[in-house]
């Protein structure tokens, strides 16, 4: 069994209005030093397989096909064995 | 200058219908081995300070006050210097 984490972020060239709104919220809390807030998605999943390479390949394929819109978003992922 | 990453996830005891929907999508793509899909938020920000402890404290405070709803969500964060 493996546990995968996928981080999906908007590409740098794409405006992030949600991030801008959160940034304004952070400033209004008094944290003026904060800038360039970007919001992304964080997806976790368990994959029932014994082979790490299989789990990594599946995670990458799922990210490309379903989780990330590669026109606007990029992703990174990591896969670790589950210690039971 | 420091770069902070915050991961906000629903607590284990809270149902995640969005994760369930994504899980069904993953299964319908043919990845039957995937289970326990959970969706969270991933927030990145730059913090303009010279002191790492300050950046870490700010990240934690912002997460607690604004980014995470601690009744339903938990968060983890990391802060690294920006290499320019």
Backbone of each chain as nested JSON, in Angstrom:
{
  "chains": [
    {"id": "A", "residues": [
      {"number": 1, "name": "UNK", "atoms": {"N": [0.853, -1.209, 0.0], "CA": [0.0, 0.0, 0.0], "C": [0.884, 1.252, 0.0]}},
      {"number": 2, "name": "UNK", "atoms": {"N": [0.53, 2.191, -0.869], "CA": [1.284, 3.442, -0.928], "C": [0.343, 4.624, -0.715]}},
      {"number": 3, "name": "UNK", "atoms": {"N": [0.931, 5.723, -0.24], "CA": [0.178, 6.956, -0.016], "C": [0.766, 8.028, -0.933]}},
      {"number": 4, "name": "UNK", "atoms": {"N": [-0.079, 8.597, -1.792], "CA": [0.409, 9.617, -2.726], "C": [-0.147, 10.984, -2.374]}},
      {"number": 5, "name": "UNK", "atoms": {"N": [0.671, 11.991, -2.578], "CA": [0.257, 13.387, -2.411], "C": [0.47, 14.11, -3.724]}},
      {"number": 6, "name": "UNK", "atoms": {"N": [-0.528, 14.85, -4.153], "CA": [-0.414, 15.614, -5.404], "C": [-0.675, 17.083, -5.085]}},
      {"number": 7, "name": "UNK", "atoms": {"N": [0.208, 17.954, -5.557], "CA": [0.054, 19.4, -5.389], "C": [-0.209, 19.999, -6.755]}},
      {"number": 8, "name": "UNK", "atoms": {"N": [-1.357, 20.624, -6.912], "CA": [-1.697, 21.246, -8.195], "C": [-1.664, 22.761, -8.004]}},
      {"number": 9, "name": "UNK", "atoms": {"N": [-0.876, 23.451, -8.809], "CA": [-0.78, 24.91, -8.7], "C": [-1.039, 25.551, -10.049]}},
      {"number": 10, "name": "UNK", "atoms": {"N": [-1.568, 26.755, -10.02], "CA": [-1.717, 27.534, -11.245], "C": [-0.329, 27.866, -11.787]}},
      {"number": 11, "name": "UNK", "atoms": {"N": [-0.184, 27.843, -13.111], "CA": [1.092, 28.25, -13.696], "C": [1.38, 29.707, -13.351]}},
      {"number": 12, "name": "UNK", "atoms": {"N": [2.67, 30.036, -13.283], "CA": [3.093, 31.385, -12.86], "C": [2.463, 32.476, -13.718]}},
      {"number": 13, "name": "UNK", "atoms": {"N": [2.264, 32.2, -15.001], "CA": [1.761, 33.225, -15.916], "C": [0.259, 33.454, -15.792]}},
      {"number": 14, "name": "UNK", "atoms": {"N": [-0.431, 32.604, -15.01], "CA": [-1.893, 32.699, -14.879], "C": [-2.241, 33.523, -13.631]}},
      {"number": 15, "name": "UNK", "atoms": {"N": [-3.092, 34.511, -13.793], "CA": [-3.543, 35.316, -12.65], "C": [-4.288, 34.447, -11.648]}},
      {"number": 16, "name": "UNK", "atoms": {"N": [-4.13, 34.756, -10.367], "CA": [-4.797, 33.976, -9.321], "C": [-5.655, 34.92, -8.466]}},
      {"number": 17, "name": "UNK", "atoms": {"N": [-6.885, 35.205, -8.907], "CA": [-7.724, 36.152, -8.154], "C": [-8.06, 35.68, -6.75]}},
      {"number": 18, "name": "UNK", "atoms": {"N": [-8.201, 34.368, -6.58], "CA": [-8.474, 33.831, -5.237], "C": [-7.289, 34.131, -4.302]}},
      {"number": 19, "name": "UNK", "atoms": {"N": [-6.087, 33.938, -4.832], "CA": [-4.88, 34.254, -4.062], "C": [-4.816, 35.723, -3.71]}},
      {"number": 20, "name": "UNK", "atoms": {"N": [-5.183, 36.588, -4.667], "CA": [-5.194, 38.039, -4.414], "C": [-6.163, 38.391, -3.293]}},
      {"number": 21, "name": "UNK", "atoms": {"N": [-7.333, 37.744, -3.307], "CA": [-8.337, 38.019, -2.269], "C": [-7.812, 37.595, -0.893]}},
      {"number": 22, "name": "UNK", "atoms": {"N": [-7.188, 36.406, -0.838], "CA": [-6.629, 35.931, 0.434], "C": [-5.504, 36.863, 0.885]}},
      {"number": 23, "name": "UNK", "atoms": {"N": [-4.716, 37.355, -0.078], "CA": [-3.618, 38.268, 0.258], "C": [-4.167, 39.545, 0.916]}},
      {"number": 24, "name": "UNK", "atoms": {"N": [-5.263, 40.062, 0.365], "CA": [-5.876, 41.243, 0.975], "C": [-6.347, 40.931, 2.396]}},
      {"number": 25, "name": "UNK", "atoms": {"N": [-6.918, 39.739, 2.571], "CA": [-7.334, 39.329, 3.906], "C": [-6.168, 39.266, 4.873]}},
      {"number": 26, "name": "UNK", "atoms": {"N": [-5.038, 38.73, 4.39], "CA": [-3.834, 38.634, 5.225], "C": [-3.339, 40.036, 5.589]}},
      {"number": 27, "name": "UNK", "atoms": {"N": [-3.326, 40.947, 4.604], "CA": [-2.893, 42.323, 4.884], "C": [-3.798, 42.985, 5.914]}},
      {"number": 28, "name": "UNK", "atoms": {"N": [-5.103, 42.732, 5.793], "CA": [-6.025, 43.395, 6.72], "C": [-5.927, 42.802, 8.122]}},
      {"number": 29, "name": "UNK", "atoms": {"N": [-5.298, 41.636, 8.248], "CA": [-4.99, 41.094, 9.585], "C": [-3.731, 41.748, 10.161]}},
      {"number": 30, "name": "UNK", "atoms": {"N": [-3.029, 42.55, 9.343], "CA": [-1.839, 43.246, 9.831], "C": [-0.522, 42.653, 9.348]}},
      {"number": 31, "name": "UNK", "atoms": {"N": [-0.571, 41.634, 8.507], "CA": [0.669, 41.018, 8.012], "C": [1.026, 41.631, 6.656]}},
      {"number": 32, "name": "UNK", "atoms": {"N": [1.622, 42.83, 6.716], "CA": [1.901, 43.57, 5.48], "C": [3.077, 42.971, 4.712]}},
      {"number": 33, "name": "UNK", "atoms": {"N": [3.889, 42.14, 5.364], "CA": [5.096, 41.597, 4.733], "C": [4.802, 40.455, 3.767]}},
      {"number": 34, "name": "UNK", "atoms": {"N": [3.54, 40.029, 3.713], "CA": [3.194, 38.868, 2.887], "C": [2.82, 39.301, 1.465]}},
      {"number": 35, "name": "UNK", "atoms": {"N": [3.348, 38.594, 0.464], "CA": [3.054, 38.902, -0.943], "C": [2.996, 37.615, -1.749]}},
      {"number": 36, "name": "UNK", "atoms": {"N": [2.538, 37.739, -2.982], "CA": [2.519, 36.616, -3.933], "C": [1.802, 35.388, -3.381]}},
      {"number": 37, "name": "UNK", "atoms": {"N": [0.629, 35.585, -2.81], "CA": [-0.146, 34.448, -2.299], "C": [-0.771, 33.719, -3.499]}},
      {"number": 38, "name": "UNK", "atoms": {"N": [-0.569, 32.425, -3.532], "CA": [-1.139, 31.591, -4.607], "C": [-1.866, 30.419, -3.949]}},
      {"number": 39, "name": "UNK", "atoms": {"N": [-3.022, 30.102, -4.483], "CA": [-3.817, 29.007, -3.913], "C": [-3.808, 27.83, -4.88]}},
      {"number": 40, "name": "UNK", "atoms": {"N": [-3.548, 26.673, -4.361], "CA": [-3.587, 25.481, -5.187], "C": [-4.406, 24.391, -4.53]}},
      {"number": 41, "name": "UNK", "atoms": {"N": [-4.367, 23.213, -5.123], "CA": [-5.089, 22.071, -4.569], "C": [-4.08, 21.056, -4.052]}},
      {"number": 42, "name": "UNK", "atoms": {"N": [-4.52, 20.334, -3.052], "CA": [-3.679, 19.329, -2.415], "C": [-4.52, 18.06, -2.331]}},
      {"number": 43, "name": "UNK", "atoms": {"N": [-4.098, 17.003, -3.012], "CA": [-4.899, 15.782, -3.063], "C": [-4.083, 14.626, -2.487]}},
      {"number": 44, "name": "UNK", "atoms": {"N": [-4.686, 13.884, -1.593], "CA": [-4.048, 12.702, -1.016], "C": [-4.839, 11.473, -1.423]}},
      {"number": 45, "name": "UNK", "atoms": {"N": [-4.15, 10.356, -1.628], "CA": [-4.872, 9.108, -1.915], "C": [-4.023, 7.9, -1.517]}},
      {"number": 46, "name": "UNK", "atoms": {"N": [-4.712, 6.803, -1.249], "CA": [-4.03, 5.527, -1.002], "C": [-4.098, 4.696, -2.273]}},
      {"number": 47, "name": "UNK", "atoms": {"N": [-3.007, 4.002, -2.59], "CA": [-2.995, 3.134, -3.766], "C": [-2.598, 1.735, -3.329]}},
      {"number": 48, "name": "UNK", "atoms": {"N": [-3.479, 0.799, -3.597], "CA": [-3.293, -0.576, -3.149], "C": [-2.475, -1.355, -4.173]}},
      {"number": 49, "name": "UNK", "atoms": {"N": [-1.16, -1.307, -4.03], "CA": [-0.262, -2.064, -4.891], "C": [1.017, -2.338, -4.093]}},
      {"number": 50, "name": "UNK", "atoms": {"N": [1.756, -3.334, -4.505], "CA": [2.986, -3.67, -3.787], "C": [4.218, -3.013, -4.415]}},
      {"number": 51, "name": "UNK", "atoms": {"N": [4.048, -2.451, -5.616], "CA": [5.21, -1.985, -6.381], "C": [5.217, -0.461, -6.431]}},
      {"number": 52, "name": "UNK", "atoms": {"N": [6.29, 0.135, -5.91], "CA": [6.34, 1.593, -5.814], "C": [6.249, 2.247, -7.203]}},
      {"number": 53, "name": "UNK", "atoms": {"N": [6.945, 1.682, -8.186], "CA": [6.943, 2.268, -9.531], "C": [5.532, 2.312, -10.116]}},
      {"number": 54, "name": "UNK", "atoms": {"N": [4.743, 1.275, -9.817], "CA": [3.338, 1.247, -10.255], "C": [2.547, 2.396, -9.63]}},
      {"number": 55, "name": "UNK", "atoms": {"N": [2.73, 2.562, -8.319], "CA": [2.005, 3.612, -7.601], "C": [2.394, 4.982, -8.145]}},
      {"number": 56, "name": "UNK", "atoms": {"N": [3.678, 5.167, -8.42], "CA": [4.151, 6.463, -8.94], "C": [3.579, 6.728, -10.331]}},
      {"number": 57, "name": "UNK", "atoms": {"N": [3.563, 5.692, -11.177], "CA": [3.041, 5.84, -12.531], "C": [1.548, 6.174, -12.484]}},
      {"number": 58, "name": "UNK", "atoms": {"N": [0.807, 5.469, -11.614], "CA": [-0.637, 5.724, -11.49], "C": [-0.88, 7.152, -11.013]}},
      {"number": 59, "name": "UNK", "atoms": {"N": [-0.133, 7.582, -9.996], "CA": [-0.321, 8.935, -9.465], "C": [-0.116, 9.972, -10.562]}},
      {"number": 60, "name": "UNK", "atoms": {"N": [0.951, 9.776, -11.36], "CA": [1.265, 10.737, -12.418], "C": [0.143, 10.741, -13.475]}},
      {"number": 61, "name": "UNK", "atoms": {"N": [-0.312, 9.551, -13.84], "CA": [-1.349, 9.442, -14.873], "C": [-2.667, 10.06, -14.393]}},
      {"number": 62, "name": "UNK", "atoms": {"N": [-3.039, 9.782, -13.14], "CA": [-4.268, 10.351, -12.576], "C": [-4.172, 11.876, -12.531]}},
      {"number": 63, "name": "UNK", "atoms": {"N": [-2.99, 12.379, -12.143], "CA": [-2.806, 13.835, -12.067], "C": [-2.974, 14.463, -13.441]}},
      {"number": 64, "name": "UNK", "atoms": {"N": [-2.359, 13.846, -14.455], "CA": [-2.401, 14.407, -15.8], "C": [-3.808, 14.342, -16.394]}},
      {"number": 65, "name": "UNK", "atoms": {"N": [-4.493, 13.218, -16.126], "CA": [-5.782, 13.003, -16.783], "C": [-6.943, 13.67, -16.065]}},
      {"number": 66, "name": "UNK", "atoms": {"N": [-6.851, 13.761, -14.739], "CA": [-8.035, 14.161, -13.969], "C": [-7.799, 15.349, -13.038]}},
      {"number": 67, "name": "UNK", "atoms": {"N": [-6.688, 15.354, -12.315], "CA": [-6.553, 16.323, -11.22], "C": [-6.091, 17.69, -11.687]}},
      {"number": 68, "name": "UNK", "atoms": {"N": [-5.195, 17.721, -12.681], "CA": [-4.66, 19.001, -13.139], "C": [-5.139, 19.302, -14.548]}},
      {"number": 69, "name": "UNK", "atoms": {"N": [-5.434, 20.559, -14.798], "CA": [-5.696, 21.044, -16.15], "C": [-4.372, 21.6, -16.664]}},
      {"number": 70, "name": "UNK", "atoms": {"N": [-3.684, 20.824, -17.486], "CA": [-2.287, 21.154, -17.819], "C": [-2.15, 22.414, -18.671]}},
      {"number": 71, "name": "UNK", "atoms": {"N": [-3.263, 22.929, -19.188], "CA": [-3.199, 24.203, -19.917], "C": [-2.888, 25.347, -18.943]}},
      {"number": 72, "name": "UNK", "atoms": {"N": [-3.52, 25.289, -17.768], "CA": [-3.377, 26.39, -16.803], "C": [-2.6, 26.0, -15.556]}},
      {"number": 73, "name": "UNK", "atoms": {"N": [-2.498, 24.701, -15.299], "CA": [-1.952, 24.264, -14.015], "C": [-0.746, 23.351, -14.214]}},
      {"number": 74, "name": "UNK", "atoms": {"N": [0.113, 23.338, -13.22], "CA": [1.159, 22.327, -13.2], "C": [1.005, 21.545, -11.891]}},
      {"number": 75, "name": "UNK", "atoms": {"N": [1.667, 20.395, -11.809], "CA": [1.519, 19.602, -10.591], "C": [2.853, 18.973, -10.215]}},
      {"number": 76, "name": "UNK", "atoms": {"N": [2.971, 18.638, -8.937], "CA": [4.065, 17.784, -8.505], "C": [3.462, 16.719, -7.612]}},
      {"number": 77, "name": "UNK", "atoms": {"N": [4.128, 15.569, -7.52], "CA": [3.563, 14.524, -6.674], "C": [4.662, 13.742, -5.967]}},
      {"number": 78, "name": "UNK", "atoms": {"N": [4.284, 13.12, -4.868], "CA": [5.209, 12.261, -4.137], "C": [4.456, 11.021, -3.675]}},
      {"number": 79, "name": "UNK", "atoms": {"N": [5.151, 9.898, -3.635], "CA": [4.537, 8.624, -3.256], "C": [5.415, 7.952, -2.205]}},
      {"number": 80, "name": "UNK", "atoms": {"N": [4.81, 7.598, -1.083], "CA": [5.557, 6.951, 0.006], "C": [4.832, 5.695, 0.456]}},
      {"number": 81, "name": "UNK", "atoms": {"N": [5.566, 4.67, 0.877], "CA": [4.894, 3.48, 1.405], "C": [4.16, 3.784, 2.711]}},
      {"number": 82, "name": "UNK", "atoms": {"N": [3.029, 3.099, 2.921], "CA": [2.278, 3.252, 4.161], "C": [2.851, 2.266, 5.169]}},
      {"number": 83, "name": "UNK", "atoms": {"N": [3.277, 2.786, 6.322], "CA": [3.781, 1.903, 7.386], "C": [2.608, 1.502, 8.271]}},
      {"number": 84, "name": "UNK", "atoms": {"N": [2.38, 0.201, 8.341], "CA": [1.183, -0.267, 9.068], "C": [1.543, -0.934, 10.39]}}
    ]},
    {"id": "B", "residues": [
      {"number": 1, "name": "UNK", "atoms": {"N": [14.05, 37.228, 2.618], "CA": [12.769, 36.795, 2.017], "C": [12.592, 35.285, 2.215]}},
      {"number": 2, "name": "UNK", "atoms": {"N": [11.418, 34.924, 2.657], "CA": [11.114, 33.502, 2.852], "C": [9.881, 33.111, 2.038]}},
      {"number": 3, "name": "UNK", "atoms": {"N": [9.83, 31.811, 1.71], "CA": [8.696, 31.272, 0.972], "C": [8.021, 30.227, 1.862]}},
      {"number": 4, "name": "UNK", "atoms": {"N": [6.726, 30.416, 2.116], "CA": [6.009, 29.487, 2.987], "C": [4.982, 28.69, 2.204]}},
      {"number": 5, "name": "UNK", "atoms": {"N": [4.829, 27.445, 2.585], "CA": [3.802, 26.581, 2.024], "C": [2.9, 26.11, 3.149]}},
      {"number": 6, "name": "UNK", "atoms": {"N": [1.595, 26.178, 2.934], "CA": [0.641, 25.714, 3.945], "C": [-0.263, 24.669, 3.315]}},
      {"number": 7, "name": "UNK", "atoms": {"N": [-0.429, 23.543, 3.989], "CA": [-1.314, 22.476, 3.54], "C": [-2.472, 22.398, 4.507]}},
      {"number": 8, "name": "UNK", "atoms": {"N": [-3.68, 22.611, 4.01], "CA": [-4.86, 22.539, 4.866], "C": [-5.655, 21.305, 4.465]}},
      {"number": 9, "name": "UNK", "atoms": {"N": [-5.916, 20.437, 5.417], "CA": [-6.679, 19.214, 5.117], "C": [-7.85, 19.085, 6.078]}},
      {"number": 10, "name": "UNK", "atoms": {"N": [-8.914, 18.465, 5.6], "CA": [-10.035, 18.144, 6.479], "C": [-9.577, 17.142, 7.53]}},
      {"number": 11, "name": "UNK", "atoms": {"N": [-10.07, 17.284, 8.745], "CA": [-9.744, 16.303, 9.778], "C": [-10.27, 14.934, 9.369]}},
      {"number": 12, "name": "UNK", "atoms": {"N": [-9.603, 13.896, 9.851], "CA": [-9.936, 12.515, 9.453], "C": [-11.396, 12.167, 9.715]}},
      {"number": 13, "name": "UNK", "atoms": {"N": [-11.942, 12.731, 10.805], "CA": [-13.314, 12.377, 11.195], "C": [-14.375, 13.084, 10.354]}},
      {"number": 14, "name": "UNK", "atoms": {"N": [-13.96, 14.035, 9.5], "CA": [-14.918, 14.805, 8.701], "C": [-15.054, 14.164, 7.324]}},
      {"number": 15, "name": "UNK", "atoms": {"N": [-16.295, 13.924, 6.907], "CA": [-16.552, 13.373, 5.57], "C": [-16.062, 14.333, 4.498]}},
      {"number": 16, "name": "UNK", "atoms": {"N": [-15.55, 13.799, 3.386], "CA": [-15.038, 14.624, 2.293], "C": [-15.767, 14.253, 0.995]}},
      {"number": 17, "name": "UNK", "atoms": {"N": [-16.951, 14.84, 0.772], "CA": [-17.733, 14.458, -0.422], "C": [-17.01, 14.797, -1.731]}},
      {"number": 18, "name": "UNK", "atoms": {"N": [-16.243, 15.894, -1.736], "CA": [-15.484, 16.256, -2.942], "C": [-14.445, 15.165, -3.255]}},
      {"number": 19, "name": "UNK", "atoms": {"N": [-13.798, 14.676, -2.206], "CA": [-12.837, 13.585, -2.384], "C": [-13.515, 12.327, -2.91]}},
      {"number": 20, "name": "UNK", "atoms": {"N": [-14.713, 12.041, -2.361], "CA": [-15.465, 10.864, -2.822], "C": [-15.785, 10.975, -4.315]}},
      {"number": 21, "name": "UNK", "atoms": {"N": [-16.195, 12.19, -4.755], "CA": [-16.526, 12.407, -6.161], "C": [-15.294, 12.195, -7.045]}},
      {"number": 22, "name": "UNK", "atoms": {"N": [-14.164, 12.735, -6.614], "CA": [-12.926, 12.564, -7.382], "C": [-12.538, 11.082, -7.419]}},
      {"number": 23, "name": "UNK", "atoms": {"N": [-12.745, 10.392, -6.293], "CA": [-12.429, 8.962, -6.232], "C": [-13.249, 8.173, -7.263]}},
      {"number": 24, "name": "UNK", "atoms": {"N": [-14.531, 8.514, -7.378], "CA": [-15.366, 7.852, -8.399], "C": [-14.842, 8.136, -9.797]}},
      {"number": 25, "name": "UNK", "atoms": {"N": [-14.412, 9.385, -10.019], "CA": [-13.818, 9.733, -11.314], "C": [-12.568, 8.922, -11.606]}},
      {"number": 26, "name": "UNK", "atoms": {"N": [-11.735, 8.762, -10.581], "CA": [-10.503, 7.982, -10.735], "C": [-10.847, 6.525, -11.055]}},
      {"number": 27, "name": "UNK", "atoms": {"N": [-11.838, 5.969, -10.337], "CA": [-12.239, 4.579, -10.608], "C": [-12.752, 4.433, -12.033]}},
      {"number": 28, "name": "UNK", "atoms": {"N": [-13.535, 5.434, -12.493], "CA": [-14.105, 5.306, -13.842], "C": [-13.033, 5.468, -14.924]}},
      {"number": 29, "name": "UNK", "atoms": {"N": [-11.857, 5.996, -14.54], "CA": [-10.716, 6.012, -15.475], "C": [-10.014, 4.651, -15.511]}},
      {"number": 30, "name": "UNK", "atoms": {"N": [-10.399, 3.749, -14.611], "CA": [-9.82, 2.421, -14.603], "C": [-8.82, 2.165, -13.479]}},
      {"number": 31, "name": "UNK", "atoms": {"N": [-8.653, 3.146, -12.591], "CA": [-7.7, 2.958, -11.484], "C": [-8.466, 2.489, -10.252]}},
      {"number": 32, "name": "UNK", "atoms": {"N": [-8.748, 1.187, -10.221], "CA": [-9.571, 0.639, -9.139], "C": [-8.801, 0.525, -7.825]}},
      {"number": 33, "name": "UNK", "atoms": {"N": [-7.469, 0.586, -7.895], "CA": [-6.649, 0.389, -6.702], "C": [-6.603, 1.621, -5.801]}},
      {"number": 34, "name": "UNK", "atoms": {"N": [-7.208, 2.72, -6.26], "CA": [-7.113, 3.972, -5.5], "C": [-8.268, 4.092, -4.501]}},
      {"number": 35, "name": "UNK", "atoms": {"N": [-7.952, 4.504, -3.271], "CA": [-8.975, 4.675, -2.236], "C": [-8.611, 5.85, -1.339]}},
      {"number": 36, "name": "UNK", "atoms": {"N": [-9.562, 6.221, -0.487], "CA": [-9.336, 7.275, 0.516], "C": [-8.814, 8.577, -0.083]}},
      {"number": 37, "name": "UNK", "atoms": {"N": [-9.447, 9.016, -1.165], "CA": [-9.037, 10.287, -1.766], "C": [-9.554, 11.433, -0.894]}},
      {"number": 38, "name": "UNK", "atoms": {"N": [-8.679, 12.346, -0.543], "CA": [-9.049, 13.506, 0.276], "C": [-8.519, 14.747, -0.434]}},
      {"number": 39, "name": "UNK", "atoms": {"N": [-9.339, 15.78, -0.467], "CA": [-8.944, 17.016, -1.135], "C": [-8.667, 18.095, -0.099]}},
      {"number": 40, "name": "UNK", "atoms": {"N": [-7.565, 18.762, -0.233], "CA": [-7.251, 19.859, 0.675], "C": [-6.829, 21.089, -0.098]}},
      {"number": 41, "name": "UNK", "atoms": {"N": [-6.373, 22.092, 0.633], "CA": [-5.896, 23.318, 0.007], "C": [-4.394, 23.428, 0.194]}},
      {"number": 42, "name": "UNK", "atoms": {"N": [-3.774, 24.101, -0.774], "CA": [-2.332, 24.278, -0.759], "C": [-2.087, 25.759, -1.005]}},
      {"number": 43, "name": "UNK", "atoms": {"N": [-1.49, 26.453, -0.059], "CA": [-1.312, 27.899, -0.175], "C": [0.186, 28.224, -0.106]}},
      {"number": 44, "name": "UNK", "atoms": {"N": [0.648, 29.002, -1.057], "CA": [2.037, 29.461, -1.064], "C": [2.064, 30.961, -0.862]}},
      {"number": 45, "name": "UNK", "atoms": {"N": [3.094, 31.458, -0.185], "CA": [3.236, 32.919, -0.057], "C": [4.698, 33.285, 0.184]}},
      {"number": 46, "name": "UNK", "atoms": {"N": [5.027, 34.516, -0.182], "CA": [6.35, 35.062, 0.127], "C": [6.217, 35.968, 1.339]}},
      {"number": 47, "name": "UNK", "atoms": {"N": [7.203, 35.91, 2.228], "CA": [7.192, 36.769, 3.412], "C": [8.496, 37.559, 3.443]}},
      {"number": 48, "name": "UNK", "atoms": {"N": [8.361, 38.872, 3.436], "CA": [9.513, 39.759, 3.354], "C": [10.051, 40.053, 4.751]}},
      {"number": 49, "name": "UNK", "atoms": {"N": [10.92, 39.191, 5.225], "CA": [11.577, 39.397, 6.513], "C": [12.935, 38.721, 6.443]}},
      {"number": 50, "name": "UNK", "atoms": {"N": [13.833, 39.112, 7.325], "CA": [15.182, 38.523, 7.309], "C": [15.304, 37.375, 8.306]}},
      {"number": 51, "name": "UNK", "atoms": {"N": [14.303, 37.241, 9.182], "CA": [14.439, 36.302, 10.309], "C": [13.5, 35.118, 10.108]}},
      {"number": 52, "name": "UNK", "atoms": {"N": [14.078, 33.907, 10.041], "CA": [13.28, 32.723, 9.753], "C": [12.2, 32.496, 10.812]}},
      {"number": 53, "name": "UNK", "atoms": {"N": [12.543, 32.69, 12.074], "CA": [11.577, 32.452, 13.154], "C": [10.359, 33.355, 12.999]}},
      {"number": 54, "name": "UNK", "atoms": {"N": [10.598, 34.609, 12.54], "CA": [9.493, 35.539, 12.283], "C": [8.582, 35.008, 11.182]}},
      {"number": 55, "name": "UNK", "atoms": {"N": [9.207, 34.551, 10.09], "CA": [8.424, 34.041, 8.955], "C": [7.601, 32.829, 9.381]}},
      {"number": 56, "name": "UNK", "atoms": {"N": [8.207, 31.962, 10.184], "CA": [7.506, 30.762, 10.651], "C": [6.331, 31.124, 11.554]}},
      {"number": 57, "name": "UNK", "atoms": {"N": [6.562, 32.077, 12.448], "CA": [5.515, 32.497, 13.371], "C": [4.347, 33.118, 12.595]}},
      {"number": 58, "name": "UNK", "atoms": {"N": [4.692, 33.971, 11.594], "CA": [3.655, 34.612, 10.788], "C": [2.853, 33.571, 10.021]}},
      {"number": 59, "name": "UNK", "atoms": {"N": [3.547, 32.606, 9.416], "CA": [2.863, 31.569, 8.639], "C": [1.871, 30.822, 9.525]}},
      {"number": 60, "name": "UNK", "atoms": {"N": [2.312, 30.467, 10.73], "CA": [1.451, 29.712, 11.647], "C": [0.232, 30.551, 12.048]}},
      {"number": 61, "name": "UNK", "atoms": {"N": [0.489, 31.822, 12.356], "CA": [-0.596, 32.704, 12.803], "C": [-1.615, 32.919, 11.684]}},
      {"number": 62, "name": "UNK", "atoms": {"N": [-1.129, 33.155, 10.461], "CA": [-2.016, 33.354, 9.304], "C": [-2.849, 32.093, 9.064]}},
      {"number": 63, "name": "UNK", "atoms": {"N": [-2.195, 30.925, 9.183], "CA": [-2.904, 29.666, 8.959], "C": [-4.026, 29.504, 9.973]}},
      {"number": 64, "name": "UNK", "atoms": {"N": [-3.713, 29.779, 11.247], "CA": [-4.701, 29.588, 12.308], "C": [-5.849, 30.582, 12.19]}},
      {"number": 65, "name": "UNK", "atoms": {"N": [-5.514, 31.84, 11.824], "CA": [-6.533, 32.898, 11.84], "C": [-7.358, 32.937, 10.573]}},
      {"number": 66, "name": "UNK", "atoms": {"N": [-6.749, 32.576, 9.432], "CA": [-7.402, 32.851, 8.16], "C": [-7.542, 31.624, 7.258]}},
      {"number": 67, "name": "UNK", "atoms": {"N": [-6.481, 30.824, 7.149], "CA": [-6.466, 29.81, 6.091], "C": [-7.202, 28.542, 6.487]}},
      {"number": 68, "name": "UNK", "atoms": {"N": [-7.078, 28.142, 7.748], "CA": [-7.703, 26.895, 8.185], "C": [-8.852, 27.177, 9.147]}},
      {"number": 69, "name": "UNK", "atoms": {"N": [-9.907, 26.424, 9.015], "CA": [-10.996, 26.427, 9.983], "C": [-10.707, 25.28, 10.957]}},
      {"number": 70, "name": "UNK", "atoms": {"N": [-10.167, 25.629, 12.125], "CA": [-9.611, 24.593, 13.008], "C": [-10.672, 23.665, 13.604]}},
      {"number": 71, "name": "UNK", "atoms": {"N": [-11.936, 24.012, 13.459], "CA": [-12.984, 23.095, 13.914], "C": [-13.021, 21.854, 13.02]}},
      {"number": 72, "name": "UNK", "atoms": {"N": [-12.86, 22.074, 11.71], "CA": [-12.981, 20.974, 10.755], "C": [-11.671, 20.6, 10.088]}},
      {"number": 73, "name": "UNK", "atoms": {"N": [-10.718, 21.515, 10.11], "CA": [-9.499, 21.313, 9.326], "C": [-8.265, 21.342, 10.207]}},
      {"number": 74, "name": "UNK", "atoms": {"N": [-7.225, 20.677, 9.749], "CA": [-5.92, 20.829, 10.378], "C": [-4.956, 21.324, 9.293]}},
      {"number": 75, "name": "UNK", "atoms": {"N": [-3.801, 21.806, 9.713], "CA": [-2.864, 22.31, 8.721], "C": [-1.437, 21.958, 9.1]}},
      {"number": 76, "name": "UNK", "atoms": {"N": [-0.565, 21.943, 8.103], "CA": [0.866, 21.87, 8.367], "C": [1.519, 22.92, 7.489]}},
      {"number": 77, "name": "UNK", "atoms": {"N": [2.665, 23.4, 7.885], "CA": [3.312, 24.422, 7.071], "C": [4.825, 24.256, 7.099]}},
      {"number": 78, "name": "UNK", "atoms": {"N": [5.467, 24.783, 6.06], "CA": [6.929, 24.782, 5.99], "C": [7.375, 26.128, 5.45]}},
      {"number": 79, "name": "UNK", "atoms": {"N": [8.526, 26.581, 5.919], "CA": [9.064, 27.885, 5.527], "C": [10.526, 27.716, 5.129]}},
      {"number": 80, "name": "UNK", "atoms": {"N": [10.853, 28.161, 3.926], "CA": [12.226, 28.026, 3.427], "C": [12.721, 29.38, 2.915]}},
      {"number": 81, "name": "UNK", "atoms": {"N": [14.023, 29.666, 3.051], "CA": [14.534, 30.911, 2.487], "C": [14.456, 30.901, 0.956]}},
      {"number": 82, "name": "UNK", "atoms": {"N": [14.233, 32.072, 0.372], "CA": [14.226, 32.201, -1.084], "C": [15.653, 32.471, -1.546]}},
      {"number": 83, "name": "UNK", "atoms": {"N": [16.152, 31.616, -2.423], "CA": [17.501, 31.819, -2.978], "C": [17.371, 32.685, -4.233]}},
      {"number": 84, "name": "UNK", "atoms": {"N": [18.042, 33.827, -4.195], "CA": [17.857, 34.78, -5.31], "C": [19.074, 34.847, -6.215]}}
    ]}
  ]
}
